[in-house]
Amino acid sequence: MKAYELNDISYLSTPLPDDITRAKENGDFAFAEELIYEKLHFSKTSQILKQRLEGELAVLSALNDDQFPFDEKQAQQKLNDAFTEVKPHEIWELVRTNNVEWTYKKGQAYFHRRFIENLVKTRHDYYERYRYEEENSIDNERQTELDDNVRKMKHLGNRKAKITLKQTITPKDKLTAQEGPFLAHLPLPRANSHINKAKVLSTKGKVLDIADVTAIQRTIAFQTDNKDDLFFEVEHEYEIEATYHDLFKAMETQKDFPKELSNKEKQEFQNELSEKSPHILFTDFLYKLLAEITSEKMNLVEKAYRIYEFVTTKVNYSYMREYFTIPNISEYCAVNQKGDCGVQAILFITLCRMSGIPAKWESGLYISEYTQGPHDWAKFYLPTIGWVYADASFGGSAYRGNNTERWKYYFGNLDVFRLPANDDIQTDFSITKKQLRADPIDNQRGEFETAQRGFRFNELDWNVTLLGFEFL
């Protein structure tokens, strides 16, 4: 396969042979690669399996990017350094209770590079024991900002803001002229019913293309042959509006709310009701799970709420390995009952579609005075109401903090602290990459490639800086 063909990750739904799976699960990636090469050169191996095996080589490369750097001793020391009153072997208590992400490397357990941050984010007892008060203070300010938003949205019905940002991307290491040409992408806000007046203010680097505002995954692309000119920058601004929807009132007052879409709606939203391999698949396990949390007598808004309730109250937030390394994200989330914002959003979308509720992906950046970074969420369609939003990870965070009002708010609503750059998963940019993407799902942290290969995130410096935030 050519490198760009690996970006069509539907091959991840093809099962791996047992021997490769055993080597991979034991963390012996070198042996797994040996087994893969043997099968790739075996004349009887089918083409569909060869495609999966070539893709698995890229997956193993991503897993080798040291996303799990800490062995048991180092992880326990990290706990001792970060928290007060740590017990001996406390790291294994966290493993048993599914509160830490870990994997095997040649039979030994290794722990996720952000497992400390994850504990502070998801466990109040660890938050209280955390030694770094300044970081907690920043988070407290952010929580206050979110609660203030809920109150104002309910009072005003909507909010508007003008946001100005600077984004930069550059490779960490020096490159040679022979590796060119060099291609980079950075995300830009795309037009939807909530985004207006998006414009690029200035750039650094040779701009190849600025995608149309309606692009599904909107980017600005840079290209150069100059190895000494690999710092790319864009300053841009946009206006965003959020509108308040009280779906709980709809559940209480609209007892005759539709239980299914009209035939016209089913035809119009066919794509938003369909499977999309490998991550939005209607599996037997998910059908059985759906039968546990919904019933045929429920209308569509009640079903959507039950799905939201399950994801936000039964799934633990967890920083993840790269999505590219997970064969089926929605089933992974439901089986393991853990995942970050995108993993939770994909499970919500999948279960909605299985229930006859059109649902879509949206993602980009979360932008506020206190934090700026990648974020994913979902939107879904309800008859008589239209498209509304669900942010399962923000809802789950509110639920863990016993904040019922904010938990309910994120069923149907977002805030203005967003840059929506992607309207779907697994689609091409306007300037298509010729190499394997760092993230074949969507684009939030930018992309960079040479003529020989695509770069992973650990090889890049990407930054976003808030230049201005003004409520309108």
Summary of the structure (lengths in Angstrom):
residues: 472
radius of gyration: 22.6
end to end distance: 50.3
largest distance: 68.1
contacts: 1548
relative contact order: 0.15
helix: 40%
strand: 25%
